[in-house]
Amino acid sequence: MTVGPSDRRTVGLMLAVAALLRSVSPTVRQSVDPGPLLDRASAVFDSVHTLAAAFVQVVTNPLVGEPDTTRGKLFQRRPSYFEMRFTAPKGDRIVADGHHLWLYTPSTTPGQVIRTAIPTAGTTGPNLIGQFVDHARERYQTRYVKADTVLADGVADVIALVPKQSDVPYESAVIWVTRGDGLVRRLEIAESSGQRRVVVLRDLVVNGAVPEGEFRFSVPRGVRVVDQ
């Protein structure tokens, strides 16, 4: 399998899935217990059957140089359907079709697509947010960081998470949970590879209709499938 250096924008995210913020200074709440906040975020996420959002992703690798910024649309449907359709770079996709997770990045590795089977049990499914709020108290050491403002979505509680187990491809994460609706709108992930990934979600639509085609991937002619 050939992996180009710029695949850092998607490979780390694929592992995490399968496993622009304007900063202000609201009053910081001292000694806040993050547990109830995570419980609420988990309950809210449990009520989300479909999700659509615009995303901006920034990946920083200290060995490479300038941060790599990408953007596009994110779609999710329970239990095992997910897509990140990149508009920059146009044509790149991460798709979970209910059976397999597909990583297709013609911008960096033309001529191949990576296919990974989705486990049928024992996971939260292929999603970006659920892995950080589902059973968070049991899975993470948690710490309340601060209150912050996420774009136009109001005040958010910022919570740091450190995995208790070593079987995940990241060392820590920080999530922004908006107080108004309990949804996660920003994630910062410190990956085991040394990369740092920031994902900001905007224009969230919860439990709306998502076209079925967003969760389908057809292998383009001449593209080789690499199973992992």
TATASUL-V235208 format. One record per residue. N is the residue number from 1. RES is the residue in one letter. SS is DSSP state (H for helix, E for strand, - for the rest). OMEGA is omega in radians with two decimals (* if undefined). D_FIRST is the distance of its C-alpha to the first C-alpha in whole Angstrom. Layout:
n/res/ss/omega/d_first
N/RES/SS/OMEGA/D_FIRST
N/RES/SS/OMEGA/D_FIRST
This chain:
n/res/ss/omega/d_first
1/M/-/3.13/0
2/T/-/3.13/4
3/V/-/3.13/6
4/G/-/-3.09/10
5/P/H/-3.11/13
6/S/H/3.11/15
7/D/H/3.06/12
8/R/H/-3.10/15
9/R/H/-3.05/17
10/T/-/-3.05/15
11/V/H/3.12/13
12/G/H/3.12/16
13/L/H/3.10/18
14/M/H/3.11/16
15/L/H/-3.13/16
16/A/H/3.12/20
17/V/H/3.12/20
18/A/H/2.90/19
19/A/-/*/21
20/L/-/2.99/34
21/L/-/3.08/36
22/R/-/-3.05/39
23/S/-/3.02/41
24/V/-/-3.06/44
25/S/-/3.02/47
26/P/-/3.11/48
27/T/-/-3.13/50
28/V/-/3.12/48
29/R/-/-3.08/49
30/Q/-/3.03/49
31/S/-/3.12/48
32/V/-/3.07/47
33/D/-/-3.11/45
34/P/H/-3.07/42
35/G/H/3.13/42
36/P/H/3.11/44
37/L/H/3.10/42
38/L/H/3.08/39
39/D/H/3.13/41
40/R/H/3.13/42
41/A/H/3.11/38
42/S/H/3.13/37
43/A/H/3.10/40
44/V/H/-3.12/39
45/F/H/3.09/36
46/D/H/-3.14/37
47/S/-/-3.12/39
48/V/-/3.11/36
49/H/-/3.01/35
50/T/E/-3.14/33
51/L/E/3.02/32
52/A/E/-3.12/32
53/A/E/2.92/31
54/A/E/3.14/30
55/F/E/2.92/28
56/V/E/-3.12/27
57/Q/E/3.09/25
58/V/E/3.13/25
59/V/E/3.13/22
60/T/E/3.07/23
61/N/-/-3.06/21
62/P/-/-3.13/24
63/L/-/-3.02/22
64/V/-/-3.12/21
65/G/-/-3.04/24
66/E/-/3.06/26
67/P/-/3.12/25
68/D/E/-3.09/22
69/T/E/3.09/24
70/T/E/-3.14/23
71/R/E/3.13/25
72/G/E/-3.13/26
73/K/E/3.10/27
74/L/E/3.09/26
75/F/E/3.11/27
76/Q/E/3.05/28
77/R/E/3.12/30
78/R/-/0.02/31
79/P/-/-2.93/29
80/S/-/-3.13/26
81/Y/E/-3.03/25
82/F/E/3.00/24
83/E/E/2.84/23
84/M/E/-3.14/22
85/R/E/-3.06/22
86/F/E/2.98/22
87/T/E/3.04/25
88/A/E/0.08/24
89/P/-/-3.09/21
90/K/E/3.09/22
91/G/E/3.09/20
92/D/E/-3.13/17
93/R/E/2.86/18
94/I/E/-3.03/17
95/V/E/2.94/19
96/A/E/-3.03/20
97/D/E/-3.10/22
98/G/-/3.14/24
99/H/-/-3.10/22
100/H/E/2.99/18
101/L/E/-3.08/16
102/W/E/3.05/14
103/L/E/-3.08/13
104/Y/E/-3.08/13
105/T/-/3.13/13
106/P/-/3.13/14
107/S/-/-3.08/16
108/T/-/-3.14/13
109/T/-/3.14/10
110/P/-/3.06/12
111/G/-/3.10/11
112/Q/E/3.01/8
113/V/E/3.13/10
114/I/E/-3.12/9
115/R/E/3.14/12
116/T/E/3.11/13
117/A/E/3.09/17
118/I/-/3.11/20
119/P/-/-3.12/22
120/T/-/-3.13/26
121/A/-/3.00/28
122/G/-/3.10/28
123/T/-/3.05/26
124/T/-/-3.07/28
125/G/-/-3.11/25
126/P/-/3.10/23
127/N/-/-3.07/25
128/L/-/-3.00/25
129/I/-/-3.01/29
130/G/H/-3.09/29
131/Q/H/-3.11/27
132/F/H/-3.13/30
133/V/H/-3.12/33
134/D/-/-3.11/33
135/H/-/-3.04/35
136/A/H/-3.12/35
137/R/H/-3.11/38
138/E/H/-2.98/36
139/R/H/-3.02/33
140/Y/E/2.79/33
141/Q/E/-2.98/36
142/T/E/3.13/37
143/R/E/3.05/39
144/Y/E/-3.07/41
145/V/E/-3.06/40
146/K/E/2.91/42
147/A/E/-3.10/43
148/D/E/3.13/42
149/T/E/-3.12/42
150/V/-/3.08/39
151/L/-/-3.10/40
152/A/-/-3.02/42
153/D/-/3.07/42
154/G/-/-3.07/44
155/V/E/3.09/44
156/A/E/3.00/41
157/D/E/-3.08/41
158/V/E/-3.02/38
159/I/E/3.11/37
160/A/E/-3.10/35
161/L/E/3.04/33
162/V/E/-3.09/31
163/P/E/3.07/30
164/K/-/3.12/32
165/Q/-/-3.08/29
166/S/-/-3.06/26
167/D/-/3.08/23
168/V/-/-3.04/22
169/P/-/3.09/20
170/Y/E/-3.09/23
171/E/E/3.14/26
172/S/E/3.09/28
173/A/E/3.03/29
174/V/E/-3.13/32
175/I/E/3.07/33
176/W/E/-3.13/36
177/V/E/-3.09/38
178/T/E/-3.08/40
179/R/-/-3.07/44
180/G/-/-3.06/45
181/D/-/3.09/42
182/G/-/-3.14/40
183/L/-/3.07/37
184/V/E/-3.12/34
185/R/E/3.07/34
186/R/E/3.06/32
187/L/E/2.98/29
188/E/E/-3.02/28
189/I/E/3.03/25
190/A/E/-3.04/25
191/E/E/-3.12/21
192/S/-/3.14/21
193/S/-/-3.07/18
194/G/-/3.09/22
195/Q/-/3.02/21
196/R/E/-3.06/24
197/R/E/3.06/23
198/V/E/3.08/26
199/V/E/3.11/27
200/V/E/3.13/30
201/L/E/3.13/31
202/R/E/3.04/34
203/D/E/-3.12/36
204/L/E/3.02/35
205/V/E/-3.06/37
206/V/E/3.06/37
207/N/-/3.00/38
208/G/-/3.12/38
209/A/-/3.08/36
210/V/-/-3.14/33
211/P/-/-3.10/32
212/E/H/-3.11/30
213/G/H/3.11/27
214/E/H/-3.09/26
215/F/H/3.09/24
216/R/-/3.04/23
217/F/-/3.07/20
218/S/-/-3.10/20
219/V/-/3.12/17
220/P/-/3.13/18
221/R/-/3.10/18
222/G/-/-3.13/16
223/V/-/-3.12/13
224/R/E/3.10/10
225/V/E/3.11/10
226/V/E/-3.12/7
227/D/E/3.08/9
228/Q/-/*/10
